[in-house]
């Protein structure tokens, strides 16, 4: 594994990477940073309805943002996902065995899915997809515990389970279709791929069409009703695969494994996809047909690979326990702010709150893994001023 650690150099030059053909040398090029240097080194559920408690604040620039969740009993992987809505001042987190929780306008976290007849979400959330045309609609996928895919059409008051899938690594929806009929999902730690053409009521297992040796199928992306991308990793034949016939056949379009799902940037419309084991970031401007390296290995942390975008178009990521940003589409990166108080599971930015949010999971099989104070922390950051 590749881990990123804070360096102690004094260089004022930004991190610069060659954006040419992908190469993976045995040693990492020296890095320098304008603020904090970054260097690379190889390296049956029970729902608790009791009130949660409020945690003590973190001392320092990163402040506690876990109020309303602290003390909830959970399990290994207790706080698996934090999702920032792009269209309103709302964030959603997934607490294993306890469902989805929402924070609106900076208030404490409150439970979703409490409406009459709502399905109980007990999985460890992996992905939330928001419908850009219907603000009250979003989908959730998750692993372990209960169902694998859920949908709400009333902003999380009630949920319904879509089919009988379990342990889904990620879900993607055809948002070009007004009916939202086509969904695709991948299975957790498996070379499995499922498609629904009736909005998730039924699913077809298309795993047999996948090429051999791909390892784990992780990040699915629906381009349109018949065109999908699939990121895979940990296998001898891992890479990014593309289908134009709804999964009947696949073409490998990039030869190195990828993790998570790509960021589709608003600033340039391109897709940016982190590679497996922190090996860099690749970019496509043609719907995933071709890719090029824009960031080589040593910036994006393998433990928290997901990218995000600031309102001014800068790309963001977790570089170890540092926030790193790029203002030139991934070619160079600078760290901003102080180090996080932990190595994060994920990092996100809220444009409405002008703040970064970092979170991490706990895993202790000897306890109920309750949510702890400071598992979510916040760092105020105004892109217009910094």
C-alpha positions in Angstrom: 0.0 0.0 0.0 1.1 3.6 -0.5 0.6 6.0 2.4 1.0 9.7 2.4 2.6 11.5 5.3 3.3 15.1 6.1 6.8 16.2 5.2 8.9 18.8 6.8 10.7 20.5 3.9 10.7 24.3 3.3 10.4 24.4 -0.5 8.0 26.9 -1.9 7.5 25.2 -5.2 4.1 23.6 -6.0 3.8 19.8 -6.6 4.2 19.3 -10.3 3.7 16.0 -12.2 4.3 15.2 -15.8 0.9 14.6 -17.4 2.3 12.4 -20.2 1.9 8.6 -20.6 1.4 6.6 -17.5 4.5 5.1 -15.9 4.9 3.5 -12.5 8.5 3.7 -11.3 9.8 1.9 -8.3 10.6 5.2 -6.6 8.5 8.3 -6.1 9.6 11.6 -7.4 10.5 14.2 -4.7 7.5 16.4 -3.8 7.4 19.9 -2.4 4.6 22.1 -1.3 3.8 25.8 -0.8 2.1 25.4 2.6 2.6 22.0 4.2 5.0 19.7 2.2 3.6 16.3 1.2 5.8 13.4 0.5 4.8 9.9 -0.8 6.2 6.7 0.7 5.5 3.1 -0.3 3.6 1.7 2.3 -30.1 -9.3 12.4 -29.7 -5.8 13.1 -30.9 -3.9 16.1 -31.8 -0.3 15.7 -31.0 1.9 18.8 -33.7 4.5 19.2 -32.2 6.1 22.4 -31.1 9.7 22.1 -27.5 10.3 21.0 -25.2 12.6 23.0 -23.2 15.6 22.0 -19.4 15.3 21.8 -16.8 17.6 23.0 -15.2 20.0 20.5 -11.8 19.2 18.9 -9.1 21.7 20.1 -7.8 23.5 17.1 -8.9 24.5 13.6 -10.6 21.2 12.9 -13.8 21.2 15.0 -16.2 18.5 16.1 -19.2 18.0 13.7 -20.6 14.8 15.1 -23.3 16.2 17.4 -26.4 14.1 17.4 -24.6 10.9 16.5 -22.3 10.3 19.4 -23.1 7.2 21.4 -25.1 5.4 18.8 -24.3 1.7 18.9 -23.1 0.3 15.6 -20.5 -2.2 14.4 -17.2 -2.4 12.6 -17.3 0.2 9.8 -19.6 2.3 11.9 -19.4 5.6 10.0 -18.9 4.5 6.4 -20.1 7.5 4.4 -20.6 11.3 4.5 -22.4 12.8 1.4 -22.7 16.5 0.7 -25.8 17.5 -1.4 -24.7 19.8 -4.3 -28.0 21.7 -4.5 -28.8 22.6 -0.8 -27.3 23.0 2.6 -27.8 19.4 3.6 -25.4 16.5 4.4 -26.2 12.9 5.0 -24.1 10.2 6.8 -24.5 6.5 7.0 -24.2 4.8 10.4 -24.0 1.0 10.2 -27.2 -0.6 11.6 -28.6 2.8 12.3 -29.5 4.1 8.8 -29.0 7.5 7.3 -28.8 10.7 9.3 -29.2 14.3 8.0 -27.8 17.6 9.0 -29.6 20.7 7.5 -28.3 24.3 7.7 -25.5 23.3 10.1 -27.9 21.7 12.7 -27.1 18.4 14.6 -27.7 15.1 12.8 -31.2 13.7 12.8 -32.4 10.3 11.7 -34.0 9.8 8.2 -36.5 7.1 7.3 -38.8 7.6 10.2 -42.0 8.0 8.1 -44.7 5.5 8.2 -44.0 2.4 6.1 -40.4 3.3 5.4 -38.0 0.5 4.8 -35.2 0.2 7.5 -31.7 0.9 6.1 -29.2 -0.9 8.2 -26.3 -1.4 5.7 -23.0 0.4 5.7 -23.6 3.1 3.1 -21.3 3.3 0.1 -22.8 5.7 -2.4 -25.7 8.3 -2.5 -26.8 9.5 -5.9 -29.0 12.7 -6.0 -31.5 13.3 -8.8 -30.6 16.6 -10.3 -34.1 17.3 -11.5 -36.1 16.0 -8.6 -34.6 17.3 -5.3 -36.7 14.9 -3.1 -35.3 11.8 -4.9 -32.0 10.0 -4.1 -30.7 6.5 -4.1 -28.4 4.8 -1.5 -26.3 1.7 -1.9 -24.5 -0.2 0.9 -22.7 -3.4 2.0 -23.7 -6.0 4.7 -26.8 -5.8 6.9 -30.1 -5.8 5.0 -30.7 -4.6 1.5 -28.2 -3.2 -1.0 -30.1 -0.5 -2.8 -32.8 2.0 -1.6 -34.7 4.9 -3.0 -36.6 7.9 -1.5 -38.9 10.3 -3.3 -39.8 12.4 -0.3 -36.3 13.6 0.8 -35.6 10.7 3.1 -38.8 10.6 5.1 -39.5 7.2 3.7 -37.4 4.7 1.7 -38.2 1.6 -0.3 -35.8 -1.2 -1.0 -35.1 -1.9 -4.7 -35.2 -5.6 -5.3 -33.4 -8.2 -3.2 -29.7 -7.3 -3.8 -27.3 -7.2 -0.8 -23.7 -6.1 -0.3 -23.6 -3.6 -3.2 -20.4 -1.7 -3.6 -21.9 1.1 -5.7 -25.0 2.2 -7.7 -25.2 4.3 -10.8 -28.4 5.6 -12.5 -29.2 6.6 -16.1 -30.0 10.2 -15.4 -30.4 10.9 -19.2 -33.7 8.9 -19.0 -36.6 10.9 -17.5 -38.0 7.6 -16.1 -34.7 6.7 -14.3 -35.3 3.1 -15.6 -31.7 1.8 -15.8 -29.6 1.2 -12.8 -26.4 -0.7 -12.5 -24.6 -1.9 -9.3 -21.5 -3.8 -8.4 -21.1 -6.3 -5.6 -18.8 -5.9 -2.7 -15.3 -7.5 -3.1 -16.4 -9.5 -6.1 -16.4 -9.5 -9.9 -20.2 -9.0 -10.0 -22.4 -6.6 -12.0 -26.2 -6.3 -12.0 -28.5 -4.2 -14.2 -32.1 -3.2 -13.7 -34.3 -1.7 -16.5 -37.4 -1.2 -14.4 -36.1 1.2 -11.9 -34.7 -1.4 -9.5 -37.8 -3.6 -9.1 -35.9 -6.5 -10.7 -32.2 -7.2 -11.4 -30.3 -9.2 -14.0 -27.0 -10.7 -13.1 -24.6 -9.8 -16.0 -21.4 -10.9 -14.2 -20.8 -13.7 -16.8 -20.1 -11.1 -19.5 -17.2 -9.5 -17.6 -13.7 -10.4 -18.7 -11.8 -12.9 -16.6 -9.3 -11.8 -14.0 -10.7 -8.3 -13.4 -10.5 -8.6 -9.6 -13.2 -6.6 -7.8 -15.7 -4.6 -9.8 -16.1 -1.4 -7.8 -17.1 1.9 -9.6 -19.9 1.7 -12.1 -20.8 4.7 -14.2 -23.9 5.0 -16.5 -23.3 7.2 -19.5 -26.6 6.4 -21.1 -29.0 3.4 -21.3 -26.5 1.2 -23.1 -23.1 2.8 -22.3 -21.5 2.1 -19.0 -18.0 2.2 -17.4 -16.7 -0.1 -14.8 -13.7 0.4 -12.6 -12.0 -2.8 -11.3 -9.0 -3.5 -9.1 -6.9 -6.2 -7.3 -6.9 -8.6 -10.3 -4.3 -9.5 -12.9 -6.6 -8.1 -15.6 -7.8 -5.1 -13.6 -8.5 -1.8 -15.3 -11.3 0.4 -16.6 -13.8 -1.3 -18.9 -16.5 0.2 -21.2 -19.6 -1.3 -22.8 -21.7 0.2 -25.5 -24.2 -2.7 -25.6 -25.6 -2.6 -22.1 -23.1 -5.1 -20.7 -23.2 -7.8 -23.4 -19.5 -7.1 -24.1 -16.7 -5.1 -22.6 -13.6 -3.3 -23.9 -10.7 -2.4 -21.6 -10.0 1.3 -22.0 -7.4 1.7 -19.4 -4.9 -1.0 -18.2 -4.5 0.0 -14.5 -7.0 -0.7 -11.7 -9.2 2.2 -10.4 -11.0 2.8 -7.1 -14.3 4.4 -6.2 -16.2 6.3 -8.9 -14.8 9.1 -11.0 -15.5 12.8 -10.4 -17.3 14.4 -13.3 -16.1 18.0 -12.9 -18.5 20.9 -13.6 -15.6 23.2 -14.6 -14.6 21.2 -17.7 -17.0 18.3 -17.9 -14.1 15.8 -17.7 -14.0 12.6 -15.7 -11.2 12.2 -13.1 -10.7 8.7 -11.7 -8.2 7.8 -8.9 -6.1 4.8 -9.6 -5.7 1.8 -7.3 -3.0 2.0 -4.5 -2.6 5.7 -4.8 -1.0 5.4 -8.3 -2.4 8.7 -9.5 -5.4 10.2 -11.2 -6.5 9.7 -14.9 -8.7 12.0 -16.9 -11.2 11.4 -19.8 -12.8 14.0 -22.0 -14.7 11.6 -24.3 -17.0 9.7 -22.1 -14.4 7.2 -21.0 -13.2 6.1 -24.4 -9.6 7.3 -23.8 -7.7 8.3 -20.6 -4.5 10.1 -19.8 -2.6 10.5 -16.5 -2.9 14.0 -15.0 -1.5 13.2 -11.5 1.1 10.5 -10.9 1.5 8.5 -7.8 1.9 10.1 -4.4 -0.9 12.6 -3.9 -4.3 11.0 -3.3 -4.4 8.8 -0.3 -5.4 5.1 -1.0 -7.5 5.0 2.2 -9.7 8.0 1.0 -9.4 8.2 -2.7 -12.6 10.0 -3.6 -12.2 13.4 -5.4 -14.4 16.5 -5.1 -14.6 19.9 -6.7 -14.8 23.4 -5.2 -17.1 26.0 -6.5 -14.2 27.8 -8.2 -13.3 24.6 -10.2 -10.3 23.5 -8.0 -10.1 19.7 -7.5 -9.7 18.4 -4.0 -8.7 15.2 -2.2 -7.2 13.9 1.0 -3.4 13.6 0.8 -2.8 11.5 3.9 -4.1 13.7 6.7 -3.8 16.9 4.6 -6.3 18.6 2.3 -4.7 19.0 -1.1 -6.1 21.1 -4.0 -5.4 21.5 -7.6 -6.2 24.6 -9.7 -4.9 23.2 -13.0 -7.0 20.0 -13.4 -4.7 17.7 -11.5 -1.3 18.6 -12.8 -0.1 20.4 -9.6 -1.4 20.2 -6.1 -1.0 22.4 -3.0 -1.9 21.6 0.6 -4.2 24.0 2.5 -4.9 24.3 6.2 -3.6 22.3 9.1 -3.4 18.5 9.3 -6.6 16.6 10.1 -6.6 15.1 13.6 -6.8 11.6 12.0 -6.1 9.9 8.7 -9.6 10.1 7.1 -11.8 7.5 5.6 -13.2 10.4 3.4 -13.1 14.1 2.8 -15.8 16.4 1.3 -16.5 20.1 0.9 -19.7 21.9 1.6 -20.1 25.0 -0.6 -23.0 26.2 1.5 -21.1 26.0 4.7 -17.7 26.9 3.2 -16.1 24.0 5.1 -14.2 20.8 4.6 -15.6 17.7 6.4 -13.4 14.7 7.2 -14.6 11.5 8.8 -13.2 8.1 9.7 -14.6 4.6 10.7 -13.9 2.6 13.8 -13.7 -1.2 13.8 -13.6 -3.1 17.0 -15.2 -6.5 16.9 -15.2 -6.8 20.7 -17.6 -3.8 21.2 -20.7 -2.3 19.7 -18.5 0.3 18.0 -20.5 3.3 19.1 -20.0 6.6 17.3 -17.4 8.7 19.0 -17.0 12.4 19.4 -14.9 13.9 16.6 -15.5 11.1 14.1 -16.6 13.9 11.9 -14.6 17.1 12.0 -15.0 20.4 10.2 -12.5 23.0 8.9 -13.8 26.3 7.7 -12.5 27.3 4.3 -13.8 30.1 2.0 -12.6 29.4 -1.6 -13.1 33.0 -2.6 -10.5 34.1 0.0 -8.0 31.2 0.0 
